[in-house]
């Protein structure tokens, strides 16, 4: 049973709904984000976003098992590459002692309450399906590197699950800018809020977060080896279960750009078969329309 908390938010128990309703409204209130749009100070924007992130984790009483902060040089800058399970990953990553700018899908800026936060706080918004996406990402990464800010790129580009493959755009940024990559393994965050698949928010969820030693990425082979290392660590941690992509439950997301890691052979074949069926159906439709003209 679900108990409403706020618009598009719910809890699994009446007790949690009562505990979360008032804090949720406060955290999502429009006035909380008005200062972001009014200030020209990047340090003030960083402070406001970090404060918001800390309050989210405190309100939900997220049980974070965090290790590896000794690998982080606060001077950076890095290309931060985290595994991705949900929007709660952002408050988790704000615990890194770095000035950071996140890369996000542009369409998220049209969804409440993210519309109040992403653009005013100066995050990088791209459309991954657009041919210009990599060019925009590289341009913005160069600009931020010059002022000592780390760039956070979710290399899977999706919250579907551990099976989604790393996209080569992140590899291209690391290669061309010569930035060290800071890998962050996250598991279990989807249980806090499995957006956009469920409105349910949960308290006291255990989350595993491990920061690995920074390293250069010189080619796609090293990038692939890093992907495998990070996923192995996520799957083998004993604190929190990873999110798995189940198309029958989660949908196929035909309009979004993502790939399945070929190491997950059965799912890779299933998604490829589905996409082939969609492609053949579109070709048949086009052929039928052409014959009518």
VMD Tcl script that draws the C-alpha trace (Angstrom):
set ca {
  {0.00 0.00 0.00}
  {1.21 3.54 -0.79}
  {0.61 6.69 1.25}
  {0.98 10.08 -0.52}
  {3.63 12.53 0.68}
  {3.63 15.23 -2.01}
  {3.03 15.42 -5.76}
  {4.37 12.19 -7.32}
  {5.82 11.06 -3.98}
  {4.61 8.34 -1.64}
  {5.69 6.13 1.25}
  {5.08 2.46 1.98}
  {3.82 3.05 5.53}
  {1.64 5.67 7.19}
  {4.40 6.26 9.74}
  {6.93 7.16 7.05}
  {4.39 9.28 5.19}
  {3.76 11.34 8.32}
  {7.49 11.69 8.96}
  {8.29 12.72 5.40}
  {5.33 14.86 4.34}
  {6.33 18.16 5.98}
  {10.10 17.85 5.28}
  {9.38 16.88 1.66}
  {7.27 19.98 1.10}
  {10.00 22.12 2.65}
  {12.77 20.54 0.59}
  {10.81 20.93 -2.65}
  {9.34 24.37 -1.95}
  {9.89 26.88 -4.73}
  {11.36 29.54 -2.44}
  {14.23 27.21 -1.49}
  {15.67 27.56 -4.97}
  {15.03 31.24 -5.63}
  {18.46 32.26 -4.27}
  {20.10 30.04 -6.88}
  {18.71 32.20 -9.64}
  {19.49 35.48 -7.90}
  {23.15 34.98 -7.03}
  {26.11 35.37 -9.38}
  {28.44 33.70 -6.89}
  {29.42 30.14 -7.79}
  {30.55 29.50 -4.22}
  {27.13 30.53 -2.91}
  {25.39 28.29 -5.46}
  {27.63 25.40 -4.37}
  {26.79 26.08 -0.72}
  {23.06 26.15 -1.40}
  {23.12 22.91 -3.41}
  {25.30 21.12 -0.84}
  {23.05 22.24 1.99}
  {20.01 20.97 0.10}
  {21.72 17.63 -0.58}
  {22.68 17.18 3.07}
  {19.11 17.85 4.16}
  {17.77 15.29 1.67}
  {20.06 12.58 3.07}
  {19.27 13.58 6.66}
  {15.51 13.67 6.09}
  {15.55 10.23 4.50}
  {18.09 8.99 7.06}
  {20.09 7.32 4.29}
  {22.54 4.82 5.80}
  {25.61 5.56 3.69}
  {28.56 3.19 3.81}
  {31.19 5.57 2.40}
  {34.83 4.73 1.83}
  {37.75 6.00 -0.25}
  {37.61 9.74 0.45}
  {41.36 9.59 1.07}
  {41.76 9.22 -2.70}
  {40.27 12.68 -3.34}
  {42.52 15.69 -3.75}
  {40.21 18.67 -3.03}
  {42.16 20.72 -5.58}
  {41.26 18.32 -8.40}
  {40.00 18.76 -10.99}
  {38.71 15.35 -12.01}
  {36.28 13.78 -14.39}
  {34.05 12.12 -11.78}
  {32.51 8.90 -13.13}
  {29.84 7.37 -10.83}
  {27.63 4.39 -11.35}
  {24.06 5.64 -11.56}
  {20.86 4.31 -10.00}
  {18.72 7.37 -9.28}
  {18.40 11.05 -8.43}
  {19.57 10.41 -4.86}
  {23.02 9.78 -6.34}
  {23.44 13.56 -6.62}
  {23.10 14.29 -2.86}
  {25.41 11.34 -2.24}
  {28.07 12.70 -4.60}
  {27.84 16.14 -3.01}
  {29.67 14.59 -0.07}
  {32.84 14.59 -2.17}
  {35.10 17.50 -1.11}
  {35.25 18.97 -4.59}
  {33.77 21.91 -6.48}
  {31.68 20.01 -9.04}
  {29.36 20.58 -11.96}
  {27.02 17.79 -13.03}
  {26.07 16.73 -16.56}
  {22.35 16.02 -16.85}
  {19.80 15.30 -19.54}
  {18.24 18.53 -20.77}
  {14.70 17.14 -20.51}
  {15.11 16.79 -16.73}
  {15.10 20.59 -16.52}
  {11.43 20.50 -17.58}
  {10.40 18.32 -14.63}
  {9.50 19.60 -11.17}
  {11.32 20.23 -8.87}
  {14.42 19.85 -11.07}
  {13.33 22.79 -13.20}
  {14.00 25.01 -10.17}
  {17.46 23.61 -9.61}
  {19.40 22.46 -12.68}
  {19.67 25.61 -14.79}
  {19.84 28.12 -11.89}
  {22.69 26.15 -10.30}
  {24.70 26.10 -13.54}
  {24.71 22.38 -14.33}
  {25.54 21.19 -17.87}
  {22.39 20.21 -19.76}
  {22.71 18.09 -22.90}
  {20.48 16.04 -25.15}
  {22.33 12.69 -25.46}
  {20.39 11.81 -28.60}
  {21.55 14.96 -30.42}
  {24.61 14.85 -32.74}
  {25.99 17.92 -30.95}
  {25.95 16.32 -27.47}
  {29.63 15.38 -27.33}
  {30.72 18.74 -28.73}
  {28.74 20.60 -26.06}
  {30.07 18.32 -23.32}
  {33.68 18.82 -24.41}
  {33.29 22.59 -24.66}
  {31.80 22.88 -21.19}
  {34.31 20.46 -19.68}
  {37.21 22.54 -21.04}
  {35.68 25.71 -19.57}
  {35.22 24.14 -16.13}
  {38.63 22.50 -16.10}
  {40.18 25.94 -16.65}
  {38.63 27.23 -13.40}
  {39.44 24.09 -11.40}
  {36.00 22.52 -11.27}
  {35.46 18.80 -11.55}
  {32.85 17.54 -14.00}
  {30.49 14.72 -12.99}
  {29.42 12.51 -15.89}
  {27.21 9.48 -15.29}
  {28.82 7.22 -17.92}
  {25.81 4.90 -18.18}
  {23.59 7.88 -19.00}
  {20.66 6.03 -17.48}
  {19.23 4.83 -14.16}
  {17.90 1.58 -15.64}
  {20.39 -0.61 -13.81}
  {23.84 -2.14 -13.56}
  {23.44 -3.74 -16.99}
  {23.51 -0.44 -18.89}
  {26.82 0.10 -20.65}
  {29.19 3.02 -20.28}
  {28.86 5.52 -23.13}
  {31.99 6.55 -25.02}
  {31.39 10.29 -24.51}
  {32.91 10.15 -21.04}
  {35.94 8.32 -22.42}
  {36.38 11.00 -25.09}
  {36.34 13.76 -22.46}
  {38.97 11.99 -20.36}
  {41.20 11.39 -23.38}
  {40.98 14.86 -24.91}
  {41.28 16.87 -21.70}
  {43.85 14.66 -20.01}
  {41.77 14.73 -16.84}
  {42.23 11.99 -14.28}
  {39.06 9.97 -13.81}
  {37.68 9.64 -10.27}
  {35.51 6.47 -10.25}
  {32.69 6.24 -7.69}
  {30.88 2.96 -7.14}
  {27.29 3.45 -5.91}
  {24.84 0.67 -5.10}
  {21.47 0.64 -3.37}
  {20.46 4.26 -3.99}
  {17.54 3.16 -6.16}
  {15.87 1.81 -3.04}
  {15.69 5.33 -1.57}
  {13.71 6.66 -4.53}
  {13.40 4.61 -7.72}
  {12.57 7.59 -9.93}
  {11.01 7.52 -12.56}
  {9.84 3.96 -12.03}
  {8.12 4.45 -8.66}
  {6.92 7.39 -6.54}
  {7.88 5.59 -3.32}
  {10.52 7.14 -1.06}
  {12.05 5.02 1.70}
  {13.85 5.90 4.92}
  {16.92 4.26 6.45}
  {17.98 2.55 3.23}
  {21.56 1.20 3.23}
  {23.65 2.58 0.37}
  {27.17 1.57 -0.63}
  {29.45 4.33 -1.94}
  {33.12 3.67 -2.64}
  {35.55 6.16 -4.16}
  {38.34 4.50 -6.13}
  {41.82 5.85 -6.74}
  {41.93 8.42 -9.58}
  {43.59 7.35 -12.81}
  {44.14 8.53 -16.37}
  {42.15 6.97 -19.20}
  {44.19 6.80 -22.40}
  {41.94 4.68 -24.61}
  {38.68 2.77 -24.89}
  {40.33 -0.42 -23.64}
  {41.23 1.19 -20.31}
  {37.75 2.70 -20.14}
  {36.18 -0.74 -20.63}
  {38.43 -2.26 -17.97}
  {37.34 0.46 -15.54}
  {33.68 -0.24 -16.29}
  {34.14 -3.91 -15.50}
  {36.04 -3.15 -12.28}
  {33.36 -0.76 -11.04}
  {30.49 -3.09 -11.82}
  {32.27 -6.03 -10.21}
  {32.73 -4.01 -7.01}
  {29.07 -2.91 -7.04}
  {27.83 -6.47 -7.53}
  {30.13 -7.94 -4.89}
  {29.50 -5.40 -2.10}
  {27.67 -6.80 0.94}
  {25.96 -3.57 2.04}
  {23.37 -2.87 -0.65}
  {21.91 -4.60 -3.68}
  {22.33 -3.00 -7.09}
  {19.45 -2.10 -9.37}
  {18.83 -4.58 -12.20}
  {17.14 -3.65 -15.45}
  {14.05 -5.74 -16.15}
  {12.43 -4.59 -19.44}
  {9.07 -6.21 -18.67}
  {8.90 -4.10 -15.50}
  {10.79 -0.96 -16.52}
  {9.95 -0.67 -20.22}
  {12.27 -0.50 -23.25}
  {12.66 3.31 -23.43}
  {12.89 3.24 -27.23}
  {13.37 7.01 -27.55}
  {16.30 7.17 -25.12}
  {19.92 6.49 -25.90}
  {21.39 3.63 -23.90}
  {23.12 0.32 -24.53}
  {23.30 -2.95 -22.66}
  {26.70 -4.13 -21.47}
  {27.52 -7.24 -23.56}
  {28.82 -8.94 -20.40}
  {25.12 -9.38 -19.51}
  {24.59 -11.56 -22.56}
  {20.95 -12.61 -22.09}
  {19.68 -9.08 -21.52}
  {21.90 -7.74 -24.30}
  {20.32 -10.22 -26.72}
  {16.78 -9.48 -25.49}
  {17.11 -5.71 -25.97}
  {18.81 -6.17 -29.36}
  {15.96 -8.43 -30.48}
  {13.38 -5.88 -29.35}
  {15.16 -3.07 -31.20}
  {15.36 -5.18 -34.36}
  {11.60 -5.78 -34.19}
  {10.98 -2.04 -33.78}
  {13.31 -1.24 -36.68}
  {11.64 -3.77 -39.00}
  {8.19 -2.48 -38.06}
  {9.25 1.11 -38.89}
  {10.75 0.01 -42.20}
  {7.59 -1.86 -43.08}
  {5.49 1.20 -42.25}
  {7.70 3.45 -44.36}
  {7.54 0.97 -47.23}
  {3.75 0.84 -47.02}
  {3.48 4.64 -46.99}
  {5.83 4.91 -49.99}
  {3.71 2.48 -51.97}
  {0.66 4.70 -51.39}
  {2.34 7.83 -52.74}
}
mol new
graphics top color blue
foreach p $ca { graphics top sphere $p radius 0.5 }
foreach p [lrange $ca 0 end-1] q [lrange $ca 1 end] { graphics top cylinder $p $q radius 0.2 }
display resetview
